[in-house]
């Protein structure tokens, strides 16, 4: 099994929220196209055309803000990395990947590529994102009360570029879920985008959230960059968050980096953070480290 397959299982529960239901109506013609319609199936979504994902997003935003409701959805399909599976049930979305530290591996029984959609609830008043939702497009669902402007299927790079732009403009609560979505994209683009945001965002909280999702990344590059930020970022809080993100990565890589930080970092608070997370690891190197500390 390659290194990517040896990452931790990550199971995240994200509330699907009001406005979605999972059971499609059984009667024929349940999704009518009348102006009074308040329940929308995928065939009722408003299709927006354009030469790029960004152009279609801009068109959908303009169209939605001309509508009569205070909020509306913009949605599109995006690619997810191999080994990621989105399952929606009972109002939650579970996202699983890899295997856990005990060696128990999640095995996908399906061979078909999963179709996953990002739904952005937009405010008419200022054009900003109220919230975002991830849905499996392979499941039956319908949307209540608000129109959905569908901007099509995106490639990874187009989607990552759009999400990076949206993170900068979105309110903090919305930006956190956008960063999660960004982290589900295929490599190497996902890690590169998260690193760029973690380094350059003007918001400390956005930077910390980006680091968290880097901790779930599978590439070695992400781990190396996290250690660099733990050692050299100008903000101590960001250094400590980078240490936490390192602790979430696969055990061998995490312990190696944490031991280095615990022994060599010039800041006591950051060293303490590394030592704390080492205490959560089952690794003989950690036991040796604590024995050496007690002898001093």
Buried (B, 14 or more C-beta within 10 A) or exposed (E): EEEBEBBBBBEBEBEBEEBBBBEEEEEEEEBEEEEEEEBBBBEBBBEBEBEEBBEBBBBBBEBBBEBEEEBBBBBBBBBBBEBBBBBBEEBEBBBBBBBEEEEEEBEEEEEEEBBBBBBBBBBBEEEEBBBBBBBBBBBEBBBEEBBBBBBBBBBBBBBBBBBBEBBBEBEEEBBBBBBBBBBBBBBEBBBBBBBEBBBEBEBEBBBBBBBBBBBBBBBEBBBEBBBEBBBEBEEEBBBBBBBBBBBBBBBEBBBBBBBBBBEEBEBEEBBEBBBBBBEEBEBEEBEEBEEEEEEE
